[in-house]
Amino acid sequence: MSGAKHWEQDKEATVYVGNIDERATDALIWELMVQAGPVVNVHLPKDRVTQSHQGFGFVEFNGEVDADYAAKIMNGIRLYGKALRVNKASADKQKPLEIGAELFIGNLDALVDEKVLYDTFSRFGTLIAPPKVARDDNGLSKGYGFVSYSSFEASDDAINNMNGQFLMNKDISVQYAYKKDGKGERHGDEAERMLAAQAKKHNVTIESQPMPPALLQAPTPAPQAPAAVVPPAMATGGFDPSIASGIPPPRPPVGFAPPPVAHRGPPPPFGMNGAPPPPGAGRPNVLPPAPSGLPARPPPSQAGYGSPADFHPGNFRMPPPGFGPPPGNVPPPPPPGFAPGYGR
């Protein structure tokens, strides 16, 4: 019943049977599988010490058609309350070649997600699987993750450049991950590097998992702040001509006529044919008539604007015409740096 070994069986006519209860025997599996077609051999691998099967086995049928039929009708059949897994493809399915260039990234910030790991570590080489961030039941990061490269050259480059560097306000640790066999050995040893070199020598392609579209999207550029607009009042020192143009002029007091409206026009010529005007040819010294209801203005002074003609500072007064200065009245000498006649 179990004479032929698994590697001696016809792979195309053999099915894999998994999730077998520990109370099941080779004979019971034979009786169950014969319902699908003629059975040639049943092989349940045994433990060397206890001689009990390990929960799975292989059933070889007379032909490939019988094996395909058994995989369709026997998958999910319950034996001792456990649903059997019967699958022909699982019997000789080969695992994809694993290089072993898997890195462990520790001390990750809580804001680091798979997208950040991909953008950071994909620059060193091709990743054969999407980066993983370990998370708890609530989806929160546990502070570490994993990335897998297609070559040890890429993983070594990532360790040399990223170990101890800051990523999201934390200095991360980058090293080879532990192997899954539980022996405490890390990836990247000499044996794995030799296997990777042999695979590269024989042009063995490394299967890579497709990356999710979210990881391949380019990072969104930060929005640019709008250009600062200087208010007109700031540009003109606090005065906005456009605002002042809409404000009506203040009304004159009661009894006063409004001032004449000045119309802006071209400036008057500087002189005849560009020559400077003669002295005294400026604005005429004529005042407008006094408003109605007020007394007439006094006649303007002939000495021009300013103090009266006979005003002199202090107690000094000029003598009348025809009279000289009083005797003994000698003016004091001028201060240093001033010409004689100071004060006159």
C-alpha positions in Angstrom: 0.0 0.0 0.0 2.9 2.4 0.7 5.6 0.5 -1.1 6.5 3.2 -3.6 8.1 6.4 -2.4 6.7 9.8 -3.2 9.6 10.7 -5.6 9.0 7.4 -7.5 5.3 8.1 -8.2 3.8 9.4 -11.4 3.5 13.1 -10.7 0.7 13.7 -13.2 -1.5 11.0 -11.6 -0.8 11.9 -8.0 -2.8 14.2 -5.7 -1.8 15.9 -2.5 -4.0 15.2 0.5 -3.7 17.7 3.5 -5.3 18.4 6.9 -5.6 14.7 7.7 -6.6 13.8 11.2 -4.1 12.0 13.3 -6.5 9.0 13.7 -6.6 8.4 9.9 -4.6 5.5 8.5 -3.2 4.6 5.1 -6.0 2.0 4.6 -8.7 4.6 5.4 -7.3 7.1 2.9 -7.1 4.3 0.4 -10.8 3.4 0.9 -11.8 7.0 0.7 -9.9 7.8 -2.5 -10.8 4.7 -4.4 -14.3 6.2 -4.7 -12.8 8.6 -7.3 -10.9 6.0 -9.3 -8.4 3.1 -9.2 -5.7 3.8 -6.6 -2.1 2.6 -7.2 -0.4 3.9 -4.0 -1.0 5.8 -0.8 2.0 7.4 1.0 1.6 9.2 4.3 5.0 10.4 5.5 5.7 9.1 9.1 7.5 10.6 12.1 10.7 8.6 12.7 10.1 8.5 16.5 6.4 8.1 16.9 5.7 6.5 13.5 2.5 8.7 13.2 1.8 10.5 10.0 2.4 14.3 9.8 -1.1 15.3 8.6 -0.6 15.1 4.9 0.1 12.4 2.2 0.0 11.6 -1.5 -2.3 9.3 -3.4 -1.3 7.9 -6.8 -4.1 7.0 -9.2 -4.0 4.8 -12.3 -4.1 7.7 -14.6 -4.1 11.5 -14.8 -7.8 11.6 -15.5 -8.6 9.8 -12.2 -6.3 12.2 -10.3 -8.0 15.3 -11.8 -11.4 13.8 -10.9 -10.4 13.0 -7.3 -9.1 16.6 -6.9 -12.5 18.0 -7.9 -14.8 15.7 -5.8 -12.7 14.9 -2.8 -11.5 18.4 -1.9 -13.4 19.6 1.3 -14.6 16.1 2.3 -14.7 15.8 6.1 -12.8 13.0 7.8 -13.1 12.9 11.6 -14.6 16.4 11.4 -11.7 17.9 9.5 -12.1 19.1 5.9 -9.5 17.4 3.6 -7.5 19.5 1.2 -7.1 17.6 -2.1 -5.2 19.4 -4.7 -3.2 18.1 -7.6 -1.2 21.2 -8.2 0.1 21.3 -4.6 1.7 17.8 -4.9 4.7 19.0 -6.9 4.4 22.7 -6.7 7.9 24.3 -6.5 8.5 27.4 -4.4 9.9 30.3 -6.3 13.7 30.8 -6.0 14.4 33.0 -3.0 17.7 34.8 -3.0 17.7 35.6 0.7 18.4 39.4 0.3 15.8 40.2 2.9 16.4 43.1 5.2 14.9 44.0 8.6 14.3 47.7 9.3 13.9 48.5 12.9 13.0 51.6 15.0 10.5 52.9 12.5 8.5 56.0 13.2 4.8 55.6 13.5 4.3 57.7 10.4 6.4 55.3 8.2 4.2 53.2 6.0 4.8 50.8 3.0 4.9 53.8 0.6 7.7 55.5 2.5 9.7 52.2 2.7 9.3 51.7 -1.0 10.3 55.2 -2.0 13.3 55.0 0.4 14.7 51.6 -0.4 13.7 51.1 -4.0 16.5 53.5 -5.1 19.1 50.9 -4.1 17.8 48.1 -6.3 14.9 46.1 -7.5 12.4 44.9 -4.9 10.9 41.4 -5.5 8.0 41.9 -3.0 6.1 44.9 -1.7 7.6 46.3 1.6 5.9 45.1 4.7 5.3 47.1 7.9 4.4 44.9 10.9 1.1 46.1 12.4 -1.1 45.1 15.4 -4.8 44.3 15.3 -5.7 47.9 15.2 -3.5 48.6 12.1 -0.9 50.5 14.0 2.8 50.1 13.2 4.9 47.9 15.6 8.0 49.9 14.7 9.7 47.5 12.2 9.3 46.2 8.7 10.9 44.2 5.9 12.1 44.7 2.3 13.4 42.0 -0.1 15.8 42.7 -3.0 16.6 40.7 -6.1 20.4 40.7 -5.4 22.8 40.9 -2.5 24.5 43.8 -4.1 21.4 45.9 -3.7 20.8 44.8 -0.1 24.4 45.4 0.9 24.2 48.9 -0.6 21.0 49.6 1.3 22.6 48.5 4.6 25.7 50.6 4.0 23.7 53.8 3.2 20.7 53.5 5.4 21.8 51.9 8.7 21.7 54.5 11.4 20.2 57.2 9.1 17.1 59.2 10.2 13.8 58.4 8.6 10.8 60.4 9.9 12.6 61.7 13.0 14.1 58.4 14.1 17.4 56.7 13.3 16.6 53.3 11.8 18.5 50.1 12.0 19.0 48.1 8.8 20.3 44.6 8.8 19.6 41.2 7.3 16.4 39.5 8.6 16.4 36.2 10.5 15.6 33.1 8.5 12.2 31.5 9.0 13.6 28.1 9.9 13.9 29.2 13.6 17.5 28.4 14.0 18.5 32.0 14.7 20.5 32.5 11.5 20.3 35.6 9.4 20.0 35.9 5.7 23.0 37.0 3.7 25.4 34.2 4.7 27.9 32.6 2.3 25.7 29.7 1.3 22.9 32.0 0.1 25.4 34.2 -1.7 26.8 31.1 -3.5 23.4 29.9 -4.5 22.5 33.4 -5.8 25.7 33.5 -7.8 25.0 30.1 -9.4 21.4 31.2 -10.2 22.8 34.3 -11.9 25.4 32.2 -13.8 22.7 29.9 -15.2 20.3 32.9 -16.0 17.7 31.7 -13.5 15.0 34.5 -13.3 13.9 35.6 -9.9 10.2 35.7 -9.6 8.9 39.0 -8.2 5.5 39.9 -6.9 3.6 42.8 -8.6 3.7 46.0 -6.8 0.4 47.6 -5.7 -0.4 50.7 -7.8 -0.4 52.9 -4.6 3.4 52.2 -4.2 4.2 53.2 -7.8 2.5 56.6 -7.7 4.7 59.6 -7.7 4.7 61.6 -4.5 2.3 64.5 -4.5 4.1 67.8 -4.7 3.5 70.2 -1.8 1.1 73.0 -2.7 2.8 76.4 -3.3 1.8 79.3 -1.2 0.2 82.2 -3.2 2.4 85.2 -3.9 2.1 87.9 -1.3 0.1 90.9 -2.6 1.2 94.3 -1.2 -1.8 96.5 -0.4 -1.8 99.9 -2.1 -1.7 101.6 1.3 1.5 99.9 2.2 3.1 100.6 -1.1 2.4 104.4 -0.8 3.4 104.7 2.8 -0.1 104.4 4.3 -1.9 106.6 1.7 -4.1 105.1 -1.0 -4.8 107.6 -3.8 -7.5 105.4 -5.3 -9.4 105.5 -2.0 -8.8 109.2 -1.5 -10.1 109.9 -5.0 -13.6 108.7 -3.9 -13.7 110.9 -0.8 -15.4 114.3 -1.3 -13.5 117.4 -0.2 -14.4 118.9 3.1 -17.1 121.6 3.2 -15.9 125.2 3.9 -17.1 127.0 7.1 -20.3 128.9 7.1 -19.9 132.2 5.4 -16.9 131.2 3.2 -17.1 130.4 -0.4 -15.8 127.0 -1.6 -12.3 127.1 -3.1 -12.0 127.1 -6.8 -11.5 123.7 -8.4 -8.1 123.4 -9.8 -7.9 121.6 -13.1 -4.7 119.8 -13.8 -3.1 120.8 -17.0 0.2 121.1 -18.7 2.8 123.1 -16.7 3.5 126.7 -17.8 6.6 127.2 -19.8 9.7 128.0 -17.8 10.3 131.2 -19.8 10.2 132.6 -23.2 12.0 130.2 -25.5 13.3 128.4 -22.4 14.9 131.4 -20.8 14.4 132.0 -17.1 11.7 134.6 -16.3 12.8 138.1 -15.2 13.0 138.9 -11.5 9.6 139.7 -10.0 7.8 138.0 -12.8 6.5 135.3 -10.5 3.0 135.0 -9.1 1.3 138.4 -8.9 1.0 139.8 -5.3 -2.8 140.2 -5.7 -5.1 138.7 -3.1 -8.7 137.5 -3.9 -11.5 139.8 -2.7 -12.7 139.3 0.8 -15.7 137.1 1.4 -19.0 138.8 1.7 -19.9 139.8 5.3 -16.3 140.4 6.4 -14.4 143.7 6.7 -11.9 144.6 3.9 -8.4 143.3 4.2 -5.6 145.8 5.1 -3.3 146.9 2.3 -0.5 144.5 1.7 3.0 145.4 3.0 5.4 146.6 0.4 8.2 144.8 2.1 6.8 141.4 1.1 5.7 138.7 3.4 7.0 138.6 6.9 7.5 141.1 9.7 6.8 144.9 9.4 9.4 147.0 7.7 10.3 148.9 10.8 10.6 145.8 13.0 14.1 145.0 14.4 14.9 142.5 17.1 15.7 143.6 20.6 15.6 147.3 21.5 17.5 148.4 18.3 15.7 150.6 15.9 16.9 152.3 12.8 17.0 156.1 12.9 14.6 158.0 10.8 15.7 159.3 7.4 18.0 162.2 7.7 19.2 161.4 11.2 22.4 159.6 12.1 23.0 157.2 14.9 23.1 158.7 18.4 26.6 159.6 19.6 28.4 157.0 21.6 26.1 154.3 20.3 28.7 152.0 18.7 27.4 148.7 17.7 29.2 145.7 19.2 31.7 143.9 17.0 30.3 140.9 15.1 31.0 137.4 16.5 33.9 135.4 15.0 33.1 134.1 11.6 30.4 136.7 10.8 30.8 139.7 8.5 30.3 143.3 9.8 26.8 144.6 9.7 25.4 141.6 11.6 22.0 142.4 13.0 21.2 145.2 10.5 
